[in-house]
Amino acid sequence: MNKITTLFLGLLFDGIGMLSYFFPGIGEATDALWAPISAWLMTKMYKGKEGKIAAVIAFIEEAVPVIDVIPTFTLMWIYTYVIAPKKEKAK
């Protein structure tokens, strides 16, 4: 998967995670369903230790009310394609 496709999917998945705010009352139930799905998707999109750590963060972020506005997939994309490459060059 190329980085543009990964970004698009990440934005889509972050948007799905935020949909619960449009359905007061049932939004929490959708978060309970979405939390494990988002964690699984994170492990499929990002491999290795970073993907596993991001999956745990995504699960917690979606499972805990109020903090599910954090765009975890987008932040992981920024880490993977912007921050990590700069760290590699600095070595």
Beta strands, then each sheet from edge to edge (+ up, - down):
end
